Structure formats: structure tokens, C-alpha cells
Amino acid sequence: MAHQASHFRTVLALVLLGALIPVLASLGSWQLRRATERDAVRMELARVAALAPLQLDANTPPAAMQAWRKASTRGHWLHDYSLLIGNRNLQGQPGYWVLTPLALDDGVTVLAVLRGWLAHDAVITQGRGGLAQRDGLADTLARERDTVAVQGELFAHVPRSLELWSLSGAPGEHLDWTPGTLPLVQNLELDTLSRAMGHALMPVVLAQENGTLTHDWPHPSVDADTNRGYALQWFSFCAIAAIAFAALAWRSLHSRSQES
């Protein structure tokens, strides 16, 4: 009976190790693919950084509006369509991004501009009825009425944060501008903003770097060495599992040969 139990445990261990080896190998391969992807992003960032800053106007070809390229333009803010994008931390402090569309000098072309970051306490206050948006915030952000020169970096879209409703397949949030307050969303698609405004937008977002608001815009991670380190760990675990499998299989075969 004891011999049968030992044999069963050996077979079970071999099955588990045999199943574990390809899983560990695939995890190592996945980390190597991630490293390759990050290397490609790093090279693309370096290539775009070498380009001359782009002057955005109505005639700028879409092919020139490359993500992470420096760009500048002129126009006036469409303050009536400003909004807040929530769950955006800065150095561990919770807060919001401010987005305001900019009507370029031609009076027709409109560009979505991320103007900067506001701390949570600068936006939300504790009132008698609970949490509420601070009075006068929309008016404070709307003080710039003259033509402004905006400089920054192009993004292909508004950088996203995790949303539970997006994982569940629920529809996106509705934009509704109530006088005196700013809409608050978790993520924003340019198509959503365009439909809510009833006006076409340029197919990129400009993250402003010369404004009065604080900014620290996110960029893709290019730390491929970390992924290679993880890959080495997974392949090491795979090698250990393979050696254990071979040793256990050899011991089992050797034991059975002695019995026979």
C-alpha cells in the first residue's frame, strides 16, 4: 500500500511539473515580447524627439501629427466646453486634469488641449450636502479670454485610466455642461467630446507645457531591461522545473527497473 501511494505521488508530481514547464516558458517568452515592444517604443520616442516642433493649423496633414511630437499653435479657449478628467494623481496626490478645446486662429479648426492638473482639494469641497465642486472654479479657469499661444506635446488620445464600466461593456459617460460647473469624467474619447460639442475636432490631443497649471504628463514605459529580468526569472524557474522533472522521472524509472 505504501509503495502504491509513493508511486501515485511521483506520477502526480510528474504531471504537475510537466504542465508547469510550458507555462513558465510561455511567461518568459511573453516578457521577451514585452521587452521588444518597449524597445520599439523607445526608438519611436527618440525618432519623434528629433523632429522639428510642429506648427498646428487647419492645413497640417494628419500624417505629421505624430504622438509625442512637440507642437505649438495659437487660438482662443472655448471655456464653455472645459471639463475635468478624474483619478489623475501627481506625485501620489489625487487630482484632476483640465481639458479645454482651443479654437485655432482660422476660427473653424478646434483642438482638444490638456491644460494641466489640479489637486482634489482645489476642485472638490465638503459642503452641507456632501462633496461638491467648488464655486467659481469654472470662472477661475475661464479667465484667459485673449488669443493664446499653446506649446506642448501631441498625444494620439487622452491618456486613459482604468474604468470598471469599460470592463463591463457599459456605455461611456454623458457630457453635460451646466452653467457654473465643469463636467467630470474618468476617461474621455475625442469622438465623445466632438459629439457633445457638435463640432469636429483635430484627431490628436495637445498636452500643454507652457500654461499656468501644473503638469507632469504620462509617457509609455521604455524600461525593457525590467522585462528581460523577469524573462530570466521565468526561464530560470522553467529550467529548475525541467531538471526536477528529469530527476524525478529518472528516479522513478530506476526504482521500477530495480523492482523488476
Phi and psi in degrees as a GROMACS rama.xvg file:
@    title "Ramachandran Plot"
@    xaxis  label "Phi"
@    yaxis  label "Psi"
@TYPE xy
-63.5197  -37.3852  ALA-2
-64.777  -41.1746  HIS-3
-65.0611  -39.5224  GLN-4
-64.796  -41.2986  ALA-5
-64.2471  -40.1922  SER-6
-64.9929  -40.1296  HIS-7
-63.0629  -42.8198  PHE-8
-63.9756  -37.3175  ARG-9
-64.991  -45.0712  THR-10
-62.7045  -42.7403  VAL-11
-62.4849  -43.1886  LEU-12
-63.228  -39.6229  ALA-13
-64.7432  -40.401  LEU-14
-63.4913  -45.4681  VAL-15
-64.6983  -43.8791  LEU-16
-64.7558  -39.6804  LEU-17
-63.354  -34.4912  GLY-18
-77.257  -31.5521  ALA-19
-75.0974  -34.3652  LEU-20
-57.7994  -51.7288  ILE-21
-66.5036  -29.8615  PRO-22
-64.769  -46.6187  VAL-23
-64.0083  -39.6903  LEU-24
-64.2566  -40.1913  ALA-25
-68.0761  -34.6919  SER-26
-65.8104  -39.9979  LEU-27
-63.0546  -43.3134  GLY-28
-63.8873  -38.1845  SER-29
-62.7744  -41.7691  TRP-30
-66.0951  -34.8325  GLN-31
-66.3219  -37.8962  LEU-32
-64.7284  -40.5685  ARG-33
-62.577  -38.7838  ARG-34
-62.849  -41.7614  ALA-35
-63.4745  -41.3435  THR-36
-62.6379  -42.2103  GLU-37
-69.5212  -33.4401  ARG-38
-62.5015  -40.5683  ASP-39
-64.7226  -41.1876  ALA-40
-64.1291  -42.2711  VAL-41
-60.0892  -43.054  ARG-42
-67.1891  -37.0326  MET-43
-66.9174  -40.3059  GLU-44
-61.3745  -42.0982  LEU-45
-65.9103  -38.9213  ALA-46
-64.9255  -46.017  ARG-47
-67.782  -35.6979  VAL-48
-63.2709  -25.3839  ALA-49
-81.4237  -10.4165  ALA-50
-77.022  151.944  LEU-51
-68.0398  146.97  ALA-52
-55.9721  142.031  PRO-53
-93.1388  132.675  LEU-54
-92.2811  110.672  GLN-55
-83.482  131.037  LEU-56
-154.245  -174.82  ASP-57
-63.4706  -22.4024  ALA-58
-99.7186  4.93859  ASN-59
-67.6603  123.714  THR-60
-69.1184  141.458  PRO-61
-55.9521  -32.5236  PRO-62
-63.6976  -24.6217  ALA-63
-82.4171  -15.8763  ALA-64
-86.1284  70.7475  MET-65
-88.0069  139.491  GLN-66
-56.5635  138.207  ALA-67
75.8347  5.08315  TRP-68
-79.6781  141.395  ARG-69
-69.5507  142.271  LYS-70
-152.242  162.072  ALA-71
-147.915  159.527  SER-72
-163.429  176.158  THR-73
-133.357  150.197  ARG-74
170.807  -164.401  GLY-75
-128.688  146.24  HIS-76
-69.2812  140.741  TRP-77
-97.9228  77.0463  LEU-78
-61.492  -25.8136  HIS-79
-64.356  -15.0946  ASP-80
-114.779  19.3092  TYR-81
-67.0859  151.935  SER-82
-152.812  169.053  LEU-83
-113.081  140.656  LEU-84
-114.953  116.947  ILE-85
-87.8282  176.087  GLY-86
58.2541  44.2488  ASN-87
-117.53  101.385  ARG-88
-85.0066  150.308  ASN-89
-133.225  113.87  LEU-90
53.2143  42.157  GLN-91
81.3993  -0.837289  GLY-92
-100.515  127.931  GLN-93
-69.5696  148.177  PRO-94
-173.214  -159.739  GLY-95
-140.851  146.834  TYR-96
-90.026  146.062  TRP-97
-104.931  125.973  VAL-98
-118.763  129.615  LEU-99
-133.789  129.349  THR-100
-68.0161  147.766  PRO-101
-119.756  122.936  LEU-102
-85.2055  117.235  ALA-103
-68.6952  172.468  LEU-104
-60.9222  -21.344  ASP-105
-74.7262  -9.88867  ASP-106
79.23  -0.395798  GLY-107
-119.399  -46.4093  VAL-108
-74.4904  134.732  THR-109
-124.713  135.085  VAL-110
-123.634  133.318  LEU-111
-79.0011  128.649  ALA-112
-124.279  124.589  VAL-113
-82.2068  114.01  LEU-114
-88.1441  -25.1102  ARG-115
152.065  -165.061  GLY-116
-120.17  143.02  TRP-117
-125.359  139.033  LEU-118
-67.8123  154.369  ALA-119
-55.5717  -44.2947  HIS-120
-68.9909  -19.3436  ASP-121
-80.9117  -13.2038  ALA-122
-109.46  -43.4134  VAL-123
-111.643  137.55  ILE-124
-126.763  157.317  THR-125
-94.2701  110.454  GLN-126
-107.598  -174.226  GLY-127
-64.258  -32.6186  ARG-128
-92.0777  10.7046  GLY-129
108.539  -159.506  GLY-130
-70.8452  138.856  LEU-131
-150.759  157.664  ALA-132
-71.4481  139.159  GLN-133
-62.5988  138.022  ARG-134
-64.6771  138.91  ASP-135
83.7969  -1.70997  GLY-136
-62.6161  -45.5411  LEU-137
-60.7998  -40.6288  ALA-138
-67.6473  -37.0259  ASP-139
-62.867  -42.7582  THR-140
-73.2759  -15.4881  LEU-141
-99.2737  17.4823  ALA-142
-69.955  -30.6844  ARG-143
-77.2081  110.2  GLU-144
-113.019  -18.7606  ARG-145
-81.8141  172.423  ASP-146
-63.2422  134.889  THR-147
-122.298  150.7  VAL-148
-100.779  123.246  ALA-149
-114.748  129.003  VAL-150
-123.81  146.165  GLN-151
177.322  -148.168  GLY-152
-129.963  140.476  GLU-153
-83.6503  137.677  LEU-154
-118.361  147.125  PHE-155
-69.4943  -24.6308  ALA-156
-160.524  172.428  HIS-157
-70.1449  120.948  VAL-158
-52.8658  136.965  PRO-159
-98.655  156.257  ARG-160
-119.87  165.166  SER-161
-66.6847  134.806  LEU-162
-128.877  130.231  GLU-163
-65.2874  -38.9424  LEU-164
-67.6128  -28.0106  TRP-165
-70.5782  -31.0919  SER-166
-73.3574  -29.4527  LEU-167
-85.7527  -6.92773  SER-168
85.8155  8.40092  GLY-169
-70.4616  156.484  ALA-170
-68.5873  160.576  PRO-171
-68.6614  173.969  GLY-172
-79.0805  152.158  GLU-173
-91.6427  136.011  HIS-174
-96.7408  127.241  LEU-175
-142.304  113.836  ASP-176
-89.8215  107.107  TRP-177
-93.832  130.949  THR-178
-52.3433  130.045  PRO-179
91.665  -10.0977  GLY-180
-131.932  164.159  THR-181
-113.511  135.261  LEU-182
-61.2883  146.261  PRO-183
-121.268  122.121  LEU-184
-127.316  162.872  VAL-185
-91.5423  -38.3074  GLN-186
-138.837  159.621  ASN-187
-143.149  125.244  LEU-188
-95.8525  143.076  GLU-189
-61.3127  -34.8165  LEU-190
-62.8889  -37.86  ASP-191
-63.9159  -45.3667  THR-192
-64.9048  -41.0896  LEU-193
-61.6117  -44.6563  SER-194
-65.4892  -40.5377  ARG-195
-66.133  -36.287  ALA-196
-79.194  -24.97  MET-197
72.7848  30.3344  GLY-198
-147.034  139.831  HIS-199
-69.7623  146.134  ALA-200
-117.307  155.429  LEU-201
-62.5215  151.553  MET-202
-81.1492  20.7145  PRO-203
-138.932  169.359  VAL-204
-119.402  137.528  VAL-205
-102.701  118.942  LEU-206
-89.2518  107.199  ALA-207
-69.2132  139.856  GLN-208
-121.942  -3.79829  GLU-209
-116.955  19.3688  ASN-210
-88.5386  -177.136  GLY-211
-87.9703  -15.1481  THR-212
-85.9014  152.375  LEU-213
-64.564  144.729  THR-214
-148.076  146.299  HIS-215
-156.017  79.1744  ASP-216
-72.6044  142.659  TRP-217
-73.4969  150.019  PRO-218
-133.448  157.157  HIS-219
-62.3045  145.18  PRO-220
-73.3422  133.665  SER-221
-120.946  20.1358  VAL-222
-82.8601  74.5813  ASP-223
-69.0004  -25.6074  ALA-224
-62.9328  -32.8274  ASP-225
-62.2308  -43.8019  THR-226
-64.1925  -38.3036  ASN-227
-65.8716  -35.8373  ARG-228
-64.2373  -42.4684  GLY-229
-63.8011  -39.3189  TYR-230
-61.5316  -41.9168  ALA-231
-61.2659  -40.002  LEU-232
-62.8504  -47.5716  GLN-233
-63.8096  -42.0578  TRP-234
-66.898  -32.4933  PHE-235
-65.5978  -45.0107  SER-236
-60.8367  -39.1052  PHE-237
-62.5088  -43.5263  CYS-238
-64.2126  -40.8453  ALA-239
-62.2988  -43.7733  ILE-240
-64.022  -39.1066  ALA-241
-66.3346  -41.0697  ALA-242
-64.8771  -42.2953  ILE-243
-62.7832  -40.2568  ALA-244
-61.8145  -46.7744  PHE-245
-64.7366  -41.845  ALA-246
-66.0097  -42.466  ALA-247
-68.2705  -38.9989  LEU-248
-66.0872  -41.7679  ALA-249
-64.1772  -42.5223  TRP-250
-64.2845  -38.5341  ARG-251
-66.7336  -43.3536  SER-252
-66.6847  -40.1207  LEU-253
-63.4409  -40.6277  HIS-254
-65.7144  -42.2524  SER-255
-69.1717  -33.7112  ARG-256
-67.5569  -34.8101  SER-257
-68.6375  -35.434  GLN-258
-67.9466  -34.5734  GLU-259
